[in-house]
Amino acid sequence: ATSLKYLTVLFFLSTIAVISLDIRECHELYEVFKPLTTVLITLIPTLYGWRAPKMYWSLTVAGLLLCLIGDIFLLDGENFAFVLASFLAAHILFTVSFVSVDKVKHYVKAAGIVGLSVLDQTNVQPID
């Protein structure tokens, strides 16, 4: 439990660093911390979420890994179609994962997540 707390703190510190570096336009460090932040958030369910229902856990971790791939592609403006494809596939996996937990309750949440993810993807821009 203690290591989960440390990992969570590292994730939040890395997130703050990413936001700060983006605002300050420190692209070199941003390119290090952006994927690192995604790796840290992916480690949390990978290491500690194995008790969750298998399908939910597997799809969530796979979705986070696709987000990591999207973040890496995002660092290079040449692969923008792959960025969108990675994030779209990730959001589809997240939606299926949430619906798999409770097929009735989560349909509304899933529809909201898909809607928000579509809106979110309209703001994704490659680094110049």
N, C-alpha and C positions, 0 to 999 in steps of 0.2 A: 504494500500500500504506500509506503514511503517513496519508493522509486516512481510510482505513478504520480505522486505529488510533484516530485522533481521534474519529471517529464512534462507535466502540465505547466509548471512554472517556466520551463525552458521554451515551451511552445508560445506562451503569452509574451515572453521577452523577445523572442524571435519575431512574433507578429508586430510588436511595437517597433522593433528595428526596421522591419520591412516598410511599415507605414512612414516612419521617419525618413528613411533613406529615399523613398519614392518622392516625398515632399521636397527633400533637399536635392533631388536629382543626382544622387550618388550612384550612378548606374553599375559600377563595378561591384560594389558591396551589395547592392540590391540583387544583382544576379547570383550572388552567393546565398543571401538570406531568404530569398523568395522560395527556391526549391527546398532549402533546409527547413523552412516553416512547414511546408507540405509533408516532408519526410517525418517531422516530429508529430504532426497531427495524425499521420498514417500509423505511426508506431503505437499510439494509444489503443485503438481497437485491435491492432494486430497482436499486441502483447497481452492485453488485458480484457479483450472482448470475446474471447473464445468460449465463454459460458453462455453467450447469447445464442439464439436459434441459429443453426448452421447456415441456412440459406441467407438469413439476414446478415450474419457476420461476413460470410464469403463475398456477398454482393457489395457490402459497404467497403470492405478492404479493397476489392477490385476497383470500385468507383474512385476511391482515394488514390490508388496507384495510377488510374487514368488521369486524375487531376494533376498528379506529379508530372506525368508525361506532357500534359497540356502546358503546365508551367514551364517546363524545359523548352518546349517548342516556342512558347511565347517570348523567350529571351532572344530568339532569332526571328526577325520580321519576315523572313523568306518563307516560313512554314505556317502562315496564318490559317490556312484551311485545315491543317492538322491540329492546330490549337482548338479550333471550333469543333472539329470532329471528336477530339479527345474529351473535351468538356461536355459535349452533347451525350456521348456514350456514357460518361460518368454519371450524368444526371439521370439518364434512363436507368442505369443500375441502381442508383439511390432510390428512385421511385419504386422500382420492383422490390427492392429490399424493404422499404417501409411498408408497402402493401402486403408483403409476405408475412409480416408480423401479425397483422389483424386485417383480414380482407375487407371488412366493412368500415371500421372506424377510420382507416388511413386513406381511403379514396379521396376524401376532401383535402387532406393534408398533401397527398401525392399530387393532386391537380394544382394546388397552390405552389408546391415546390417546382413543378414543371413550368408553371407560369412565371414564377420568379426567376428561374434559371434562364428562361428565354429572354426575359428583360435584362438579366445580368450579362448575358452573352453579347448584348448590343453595345455594352460599354467596354468590352475587352479590346485593347489596342496593343499592337506590337511596340516594343521599345525602339526608338529611332537610333 
